Amino acid sequence: MKHVFMCGLLLWYVGFFLFMAMAPYDPESWAFANILPLLFVGGLTITYRQLPFSGVSYVLLAVFLTLHTIGSHYTYAQVPFGLWLEELFELPRNHFDRIVHFCFGLLFAQPLFELFRRIAGIPRWIRAGMVLLTLVGLGGLWEILESWVTRIVHPELGLAYLGAQGDIWDAQKDMEATLYGALIWFVIMIGTWKLSGSRFTLEKSGELPHVSDHCGERH
């Protein structure tokens, strides 16, 4: 059953990606923006049996990839939903990119936590901290990669090509949004552990009583 569900998520992403690949606003920007997501999906597909995640994590990843696919099609500065929010709340810019950076922190946290759970001997609170640090680091790495691409492809455009929309602190605010998303995941997880009666202390990744129920199914 889980195999069918995973295939459905993969088909959704591939179908939606192909649909949004038709006539993107900026084909060059779209191509660069989708290199890493395509490699990521390919890696998830190849390692599905060797390194499975829970069904919840796959759904969270699919939601994020869907949002990124929308942003890369329109270029983040021109996404209609962001323009609608900009007009509705009289914002100085289209904030759809900030929404996606926030969702990166919120939606990638659980899969990363499951990944770190495979490292034996690490207390749960340390794994949670590793998730926060890793997400902020990945957010910073993405900003660096964007700057490299801009300097190589369109150095004359500078911040305009990066989609900063006139904000000189755009990169820092994007990373800040990622951190906020991860912190909200952290609060949700603590609440979940407390409600379930689980202690936020020394549970180790070698003791995975529930991983086989969610992550370790083989088909």
Backbone bond lengths (Angstrom), bond angles and torsions (degrees), N, CA, C in turn:
res aa  C-N    CA-C-N  psi(-1)  N-CA   C-N-CA  omega(-1)  CA-C   N-CA-C  phi
1 M - - - 1.466 - - 1.539 110.39 -
2 K 1.352 115.68 -43.62 1.451 118.71 179.27 1.522 110.92 -64.01
3 H 1.334 116.42 -35.88 1.463 119.90 179.04 1.526 110.72 -61.06
4 V 1.321 116.42 -41.74 1.468 121.03 178.85 1.528 110.19 -64.55
5 F 1.338 115.52 -41.39 1.462 120.60 179.69 1.523 110.96 -62.27
6 M 1.345 116.09 -44.68 1.468 120.32 179.30 1.522 111.52 -63.74
7 C 1.320 116.38 -40.49 1.467 120.33 177.09 1.523 110.62 -62.11
8 G 1.338 116.48 -38.27 1.460 120.60 177.85 1.519 111.82 -62.95
9 L 1.342 117.12 -42.46 1.464 120.46 177.89 1.524 110.88 -64.17
10 L 1.331 116.64 -41.45 1.463 120.28 179.76 1.523 110.72 -64.50
11 L 1.329 116.17 -43.38 1.464 119.65 178.82 1.519 110.97 -63.77
12 W 1.339 116.55 -38.63 1.467 119.74 177.00 1.520 110.64 -58.79
13 Y 1.332 116.10 -49.70 1.450 119.08 -176.98 1.527 111.48 -63.79
14 V 1.336 116.53 -46.37 1.471 119.62 -178.39 1.525 110.29 -62.08
15 G 1.341 116.31 -44.52 1.458 119.88 -179.84 1.518 112.19 -64.02
16 F 1.345 116.35 -44.63 1.459 120.13 -179.94 1.521 110.86 -67.12
17 F 1.325 116.69 -39.08 1.460 120.82 178.73 1.527 110.86 -61.86
18 L 1.328 116.83 -45.69 1.469 120.27 -179.67 1.521 111.01 -64.79
19 F 1.332 116.52 -38.04 1.461 120.23 178.59 1.532 110.90 -64.17
20 M 1.346 116.47 -45.16 1.457 120.38 -179.03 1.521 112.49 -76.80
21 A 1.325 116.82 -12.03 1.470 119.78 177.66 1.520 112.13 -76.89
22 M 1.322 116.65 -11.60 1.460 120.57 179.19 1.533 110.03 -77.38
23 A 1.292 116.24 120.06 1.469 123.61 175.58 1.519 113.38 51.72
24 P 1.331 118.96 58.00 1.467 119.28 174.37 1.521 110.56 -66.47
25 Y 1.320 116.11 155.87 1.462 120.80 -176.95 1.528 111.88 -59.50
26 D 1.326 116.44 -41.46 1.464 121.44 -179.57 1.526 107.10 -133.34
27 P 1.342 118.55 94.01 1.471 121.55 -174.97 1.529 113.52 -55.42
28 E 1.316 117.51 -37.69 1.461 120.12 -178.38 1.526 110.95 -67.90
29 S 1.325 115.84 -47.01 1.460 120.50 178.09 1.522 110.48 -63.31
30 W 1.333 116.86 -40.36 1.466 121.78 179.37 1.527 110.54 -60.70
31 A 1.331 117.34 -42.90 1.461 121.26 -178.37 1.525 110.97 -63.02
32 F 1.320 117.00 -46.69 1.462 119.76 179.77 1.529 111.24 -64.73
33 A 1.333 116.90 -39.60 1.464 120.77 -175.85 1.521 112.62 -68.24
34 N 1.329 117.75 -19.86 1.463 119.83 -174.78 1.525 114.36 -106.71
35 I 1.317 118.19 2.87 1.465 120.07 177.73 1.529 110.79 -63.10
36 L 1.332 116.66 -53.86 1.464 120.11 -177.83 1.526 112.93 -65.55
37 P 1.351 120.20 -43.82 1.461 119.09 176.89 1.526 113.72 -58.67
38 L 1.324 117.56 -40.15 1.462 119.78 179.23 1.527 111.12 -66.87
39 L 1.330 116.80 -41.18 1.465 119.57 175.82 1.523 110.73 -63.33
40 F 1.318 116.57 -38.20 1.465 121.33 179.68 1.523 111.14 -64.48
41 V 1.326 117.00 -46.47 1.472 120.49 178.85 1.524 110.65 -64.03
42 G 1.327 116.34 -40.17 1.454 119.79 176.35 1.517 111.84 -60.65
43 G 1.336 116.42 -41.94 1.458 120.16 178.35 1.516 112.24 -64.73
44 L 1.339 117.15 -42.22 1.462 120.56 177.17 1.526 111.51 -61.01
45 T 1.327 116.06 -39.50 1.465 120.17 -178.89 1.529 111.32 -67.71
46 I 1.325 115.92 -43.62 1.463 120.51 -177.64 1.530 111.27 -66.68
47 T 1.327 117.01 -38.43 1.469 121.15 -175.38 1.520 112.97 -97.10
48 Y 1.321 117.43 15.12 1.466 120.69 -174.23 1.530 111.83 -56.74
49 R 1.309 118.68 -42.18 1.461 121.51 -177.96 1.525 112.07 -83.74
50 Q 1.313 117.57 -34.43 1.456 120.39 -178.63 1.532 112.31 -79.85
51 L 1.327 117.27 -32.12 1.462 121.69 -176.20 1.535 109.83 -136.09
52 P 1.330 116.43 66.82 1.470 119.09 -176.27 1.522 112.44 -77.42
53 F 1.320 114.92 149.57 1.452 122.44 173.06 1.530 108.49 -110.45
54 S 1.309 115.73 172.38 1.464 119.63 176.27 1.525 109.86 -71.69
55 G 1.322 116.06 160.95 1.453 120.74 176.95 1.510 111.98 -60.11
56 V 1.340 117.03 -36.87 1.463 121.54 178.39 1.522 110.49 -60.72
57 S 1.338 116.60 -43.66 1.465 120.06 -179.13 1.523 111.43 -63.89
58 Y 1.314 117.04 -40.73 1.465 119.37 179.04 1.532 110.99 -64.16
59 V 1.325 116.71 -36.77 1.467 119.66 177.29 1.527 110.10 -65.70
60 L 1.339 117.32 -44.27 1.461 121.04 179.31 1.525 111.18 -60.19
61 L 1.334 116.27 -42.54 1.461 120.09 178.51 1.522 111.39 -64.86
62 A 1.338 116.88 -39.06 1.465 120.62 179.44 1.523 111.16 -65.15
63 V 1.333 116.90 -38.25 1.467 120.29 178.02 1.524 110.31 -63.38
64 F 1.336 116.56 -45.62 1.469 118.99 179.69 1.525 111.37 -62.98
65 L 1.328 117.05 -44.95 1.464 119.98 -179.45 1.524 111.43 -62.82
66 T 1.320 116.77 -33.83 1.463 120.70 176.77 1.530 110.51 -64.49
67 L 1.339 116.03 -45.23 1.464 120.02 178.71 1.525 110.95 -62.36
68 H 1.329 116.54 -42.65 1.463 119.28 179.85 1.528 111.28 -65.51
69 T 1.313 116.89 -36.63 1.466 120.42 178.81 1.525 110.98 -63.04
70 I 1.323 115.94 -39.38 1.476 120.02 176.34 1.526 110.11 -63.58
71 G 1.346 115.69 -47.79 1.456 119.63 -178.25 1.516 113.04 -62.11
72 S 1.330 116.93 -40.25 1.466 119.47 -178.27 1.527 111.72 -72.04
73 H 1.325 117.60 -27.94 1.466 120.07 178.51 1.530 111.04 -66.98
74 Y 1.328 115.88 -47.83 1.465 119.84 -175.74 1.536 112.76 -86.58
75 T 1.330 117.22 -11.61 1.457 125.32 -156.60 1.530 104.93 66.65
76 Y 1.310 116.42 138.88 1.463 119.97 -170.42 1.526 112.36 -59.79
77 A 1.298 118.41 -29.57 1.461 121.12 -177.31 1.523 112.87 -72.80
78 Q 1.355 116.93 -13.59 1.467 119.77 -175.44 1.524 113.57 -118.77
79 V 1.312 118.38 12.49 1.472 120.74 179.76 1.523 109.15 -63.99
80 P 1.334 119.21 125.97 1.470 121.57 -175.52 1.530 113.93 -56.07
81 F 1.319 118.00 -39.99 1.466 119.71 -179.64 1.524 110.35 -62.30
82 G 1.324 116.98 -41.83 1.462 120.37 177.51 1.511 112.67 -65.37
83 L 1.329 116.44 -38.05 1.467 120.08 177.65 1.526 110.68 -66.13
84 W 1.338 115.72 -36.28 1.469 119.86 177.37 1.526 110.18 -64.58
85 L 1.341 117.31 -44.36 1.457 120.51 177.52 1.520 110.97 -63.63
86 E 1.321 115.96 -38.93 1.470 120.62 179.57 1.517 111.05 -60.05
87 E 1.330 116.05 -42.57 1.465 120.06 -179.80 1.522 111.15 -74.11
88 L 1.335 116.65 -40.84 1.463 121.01 -176.38 1.521 111.52 -63.64
89 F 1.321 116.90 -44.18 1.471 121.05 -175.88 1.529 112.89 -103.47
90 E 1.355 116.61 8.58 1.463 122.20 179.16 1.525 110.88 53.46
91 L 1.312 115.18 49.90 1.462 121.67 -179.65 1.527 109.92 -82.67
92 P 1.328 118.06 155.46 1.473 120.36 -178.44 1.528 113.57 -78.08
93 R 1.340 118.63 -9.66 1.459 121.43 -176.25 1.528 109.64 -158.75
94 N 1.323 114.97 169.79 1.462 121.68 174.06 1.529 108.29 -79.72
95 H 1.324 116.25 118.62 1.463 120.25 -174.16 1.525 113.20 -99.05
96 F 1.315 118.59 17.89 1.462 119.25 -179.65 1.526 110.80 -62.63
97 D 1.329 117.43 -34.21 1.467 119.30 178.51 1.518 111.14 -63.92
98 R 1.340 117.14 -38.13 1.458 120.52 178.21 1.528 110.48 -66.75
99 I 1.319 116.29 -36.56 1.463 119.87 177.31 1.523 110.26 -61.73
100 V 1.323 116.50 -42.90 1.462 120.13 -178.42 1.526 111.01 -70.13
101 H 1.323 117.85 -38.34 1.474 120.08 175.57 1.530 110.32 -63.31
102 F 1.310 116.57 -40.68 1.469 120.76 175.89 1.530 110.29 -60.54
103 C 1.329 115.95 -44.97 1.465 120.56 179.98 1.525 111.82 -66.75
104 F 1.330 116.95 -29.69 1.461 119.57 175.48 1.531 110.32 -59.36
105 G 1.339 116.07 -47.36 1.456 119.58 177.58 1.516 112.93 -65.43
106 L 1.322 116.66 -40.76 1.464 121.07 -177.37 1.527 112.91 -72.41
107 L 1.326 117.14 -42.35 1.462 121.15 -170.92 1.528 113.60 -90.37
108 F 1.323 117.75 -24.86 1.462 120.19 179.09 1.529 112.74 -87.26
109 A 1.324 117.36 -12.50 1.458 120.09 -175.64 1.529 112.34 -63.35
110 Q 1.311 117.41 -46.79 1.464 120.09 -178.10 1.537 112.43 -63.91
111 P 1.329 119.62 -47.05 1.470 118.28 175.56 1.531 113.08 -58.33
112 L 1.333 117.33 -39.82 1.466 119.78 178.29 1.525 110.55 -65.17
113 F 1.311 117.42 -40.02 1.460 121.36 178.92 1.527 109.95 -61.04
114 E 1.330 116.09 -42.10 1.463 119.76 177.51 1.524 111.20 -65.00
115 L 1.322 116.55 -36.77 1.459 120.23 178.92 1.529 110.87 -65.71
116 F 1.341 116.87 -45.38 1.460 120.72 -179.78 1.526 111.89 -69.06
117 R 1.321 116.80 -22.29 1.467 120.28 178.89 1.521 111.34 -64.45
118 R 1.316 116.71 -18.66 1.469 120.80 179.96 1.530 112.30 -79.02
119 I 1.328 116.66 -10.79 1.461 120.04 177.96 1.529 107.85 -86.20
120 A 1.308 116.76 113.08 1.461 121.19 -173.17 1.523 111.65 -67.40
121 G 1.328 114.67 144.30 1.453 120.74 170.77 1.506 115.98 86.41
122 I 1.335 119.20 4.98 1.466 120.81 -178.61 1.522 109.62 -99.81
123 P 1.334 118.61 121.00 1.463 120.81 177.19 1.528 111.55 -58.34
124 R 1.310 115.37 153.04 1.459 120.33 -174.82 1.524 112.78 -62.16
125 W 1.337 117.19 -37.51 1.470 118.14 -178.02 1.524 111.22 -68.07
126 I 1.344 116.97 -30.89 1.464 119.17 176.14 1.524 110.01 -70.68
127 R 1.327 117.10 -39.69 1.472 119.68 177.62 1.522 110.69 -60.97
128 A 1.328 116.74 -39.82 1.463 120.05 178.49 1.526 110.39 -63.10
129 G 1.333 116.54 -41.77 1.463 119.63 176.65 1.512 112.16 -63.92
130 M 1.333 116.41 -37.92 1.466 120.45 177.43 1.523 110.89 -62.10
131 V 1.335 116.28 -36.29 1.466 120.63 178.15 1.521 110.22 -62.13
132 L 1.328 117.38 -47.68 1.469 121.27 -179.23 1.529 111.00 -60.46
133 L 1.328 115.92 -47.49 1.462 119.53 -178.08 1.526 111.62 -65.70
134 T 1.323 116.42 -39.69 1.468 120.17 -178.80 1.522 111.21 -65.56
135 L 1.324 116.89 -42.23 1.463 119.98 -178.55 1.521 111.68 -66.06
136 V 1.326 117.24 -42.25 1.465 119.77 177.56 1.527 109.57 -64.69
137 G 1.338 116.86 -40.17 1.455 120.28 177.93 1.513 112.68 -63.49
138 L 1.339 116.65 -42.33 1.465 120.29 177.88 1.524 111.06 -65.44
139 G 1.346 116.22 -37.76 1.458 119.33 176.18 1.518 111.70 -61.72
140 G 1.332 116.52 -41.29 1.457 120.19 176.82 1.520 112.43 -66.54
141 L 1.349 116.22 -39.00 1.462 120.44 178.15 1.527 110.79 -62.00
142 W 1.326 117.14 -39.48 1.466 120.84 178.68 1.523 110.57 -62.45
143 E 1.339 116.67 -41.87 1.461 119.96 178.82 1.533 110.79 -63.70
144 I 1.327 117.12 -38.60 1.464 120.67 178.12 1.527 110.63 -65.14
145 L 1.335 116.78 -44.54 1.465 120.36 179.01 1.526 110.88 -61.17
146 E 1.328 116.22 -40.76 1.470 119.77 177.61 1.528 110.74 -60.18
147 S 1.329 116.69 -42.10 1.466 119.44 -178.95 1.526 110.85 -67.00
148 W 1.326 117.50 -37.15 1.465 120.28 177.64 1.524 111.12 -62.55
149 V 1.352 115.38 -46.30 1.456 119.85 -179.57 1.519 110.32 -60.80
150 T 1.332 116.70 -42.58 1.464 120.67 -179.94 1.528 111.32 -62.41
151 R 1.322 117.24 -44.69 1.471 120.51 -178.73 1.527 112.42 -67.04
152 I 1.338 116.14 -27.54 1.464 119.83 179.59 1.521 111.57 -84.58
153 V 1.332 116.71 -43.78 1.470 121.20 -171.35 1.519 111.97 -89.32
154 H 1.340 117.57 -50.54 1.465 121.46 -175.91 1.526 110.74 -136.93
155 P 1.316 118.52 67.27 1.469 119.60 -178.81 1.525 112.82 -63.10
156 E 1.319 116.96 -25.67 1.467 119.63 -178.07 1.524 112.41 -72.28
157 L 1.337 117.55 -19.57 1.458 120.85 -177.23 1.525 112.61 -89.18
158 G 1.313 116.70 -28.51 1.455 121.00 176.11 1.513 113.76 55.43
159 L 1.358 115.94 -125.79 1.461 121.52 -175.98 1.520 112.82 -60.46
160 A 1.328 117.47 -29.16 1.463 120.53 -179.66 1.523 110.72 -62.40
161 Y 1.340 116.94 -42.01 1.464 120.25 179.98 1.522 111.43 -71.61
162 L 1.328 116.81 -29.97 1.457 120.52 178.95 1.523 112.53 -72.84
163 G 1.312 117.81 -11.91 1.461 120.56 -178.57 1.517 112.91 78.13
164 A 1.336 116.47 24.65 1.461 119.66 -178.19 1.524 112.19 -71.89
165 Q 1.321 117.01 -18.62 1.465 123.00 178.43 1.528 111.32 54.03
166 G 1.336 115.59 40.79 1.452 120.61 175.38 1.512 115.38 84.04
167 D 1.312 118.64 1.24 1.465 122.53 -178.05 1.525 109.32 -96.58
168 I 1.319 117.66 110.84 1.463 120.43 -178.09 1.531 111.94 -70.07
169 W 1.334 117.28 -17.45 1.455 121.72 178.53 1.528 111.66 -100.53
170 D 1.321 116.86 21.73 1.460 120.66 -174.49 1.531 112.10 -58.56
171 A 1.324 117.84 -47.44 1.466 120.88 -177.58 1.525 111.31 -60.99
172 Q 1.344 116.11 -43.50 1.461 119.54 -179.29 1.518 111.53 -66.50
173 K 1.320 116.81 -38.82 1.467 119.93 179.87 1.529 111.35 -69.74
174 D 1.340 116.79 -33.64 1.461 119.71 175.83 1.526 110.38 -63.52
175 M 1.331 116.75 -44.51 1.463 120.61 178.14 1.527 110.92 -65.14
176 E 1.315 116.00 -36.08 1.460 121.02 177.09 1.528 110.47 -62.85
177 A 1.331 116.89 -41.60 1.457 120.97 178.04 1.530 110.92 -62.75
178 T 1.333 116.63 -40.06 1.460 120.42 176.61 1.527 110.56 -60.87
179 L 1.326 116.90 -44.31 1.460 120.82 179.20 1.524 111.12 -61.41
180 Y 1.337 117.76 -43.01 1.458 120.41 -179.97 1.531 111.42 -62.11
181 G 1.336 116.10 -40.96 1.457 119.30 178.13 1.513 111.59 -62.23
182 A 1.345 116.59 -43.04 1.463 120.86 179.77 1.528 110.91 -66.26
183 L 1.328 117.14 -37.57 1.464 120.15 179.17 1.521 111.28 -65.83
184 I 1.325 117.07 -36.97 1.464 119.56 177.41 1.521 110.10 -64.98
185 W 1.355 117.45 -41.00 1.464 120.09 174.00 1.519 109.94 -57.59
186 F 1.332 116.62 -43.17 1.459 121.85 -178.43 1.528 110.50 -59.50
187 V 1.317 117.06 -45.00 1.469 121.25 179.51 1.521 110.20 -64.79
188 I 1.330 116.86 -42.42 1.472 120.57 178.67 1.530 110.69 -61.68
189 M 1.322 116.77 -41.84 1.458 120.33 -179.21 1.525 111.31 -65.43
190 I 1.328 117.43 -42.83 1.465 119.98 178.19 1.525 110.07 -61.06
191 G 1.339 116.58 -43.52 1.461 119.98 177.78 1.517 112.08 -61.80
192 T 1.326 116.31 -40.01 1.466 120.51 178.99 1.522 110.86 -65.01
193 W 1.335 116.53 -43.62 1.463 119.65 179.25 1.527 111.17 -63.28
194 K 1.306 117.32 -41.16 1.465 120.22 -179.34 1.528 110.85 -66.80
195 L 1.331 116.83 -41.33 1.462 119.95 179.55 1.521 111.67 -65.37
196 S 1.329 115.42 -33.11 1.472 119.15 -179.61 1.519 112.06 -84.74
197 G 1.349 116.68 -3.27 1.455 120.09 -179.29 1.504 113.85 79.80
198 S 1.332 116.85 9.97 1.464 120.53 179.61 1.512 109.60 -81.52
199 R 1.331 116.38 144.04 1.456 120.92 -178.04 1.528 110.24 -93.41
200 F 1.311 114.80 137.50 1.471 121.09 -178.30 1.527 109.44 -86.51
201 T 1.356 115.22 64.13 1.465 117.08 -176.81 1.511 111.81 -135.77
202 L 1.328 117.10 -100.83 1.451 119.47 -164.05 1.516 114.72 -108.07
203 E 1.299 119.45 28.09 1.449 119.77 174.43 1.523 108.59 -64.76
204 K 1.327 118.08 129.47 1.451 121.61 -175.11 1.509 110.48 -109.66
205 S 1.340 114.76 153.19 1.452 119.88 -176.48 1.508 112.30 -68.14
206 G 1.345 117.86 -13.79 1.450 118.94 175.46 1.500 112.37 -75.83
207 E 1.350 116.77 -14.28 1.463 121.08 -178.44 1.521 108.71 -103.76
208 L 1.244 121.52 76.76 1.452 122.82 -171.05 1.516 111.48 -103.70
209 P 1.345 118.39 68.95 1.452 120.20 -175.67 1.510 113.34 -65.19
210 H 1.354 117.52 -23.52 1.457 118.87 -175.60 1.520 113.11 -112.13
211 V 1.323 118.32 -2.13 1.465 119.17 -178.08 1.518 111.27 -66.48
212 S 1.323 117.25 -38.58 1.461 119.33 -178.28 1.507 111.93 -64.51
213 D 1.358 116.48 -26.03 1.454 119.06 179.17 1.510 112.26 -72.39
214 H 1.347 115.98 -28.82 1.463 119.24 -172.48 1.503 113.99 -116.01
215 C 1.336 116.16 -35.22 1.455 118.41 -168.12 1.514 113.69 -114.24
216 G 1.317 118.12 -22.34 1.437 117.90 -166.87 1.503 114.86 -105.01
217 E 1.287 120.05 17.57 1.445 121.50 -179.83 1.513 110.78 -67.23
218 R 1.311 116.59 141.24 1.451 121.92 176.98 1.522 108.83 -118.44
219 H 1.276 115.29 139.46 1.469 120.29 179.05 1.500 108.92 -128.70
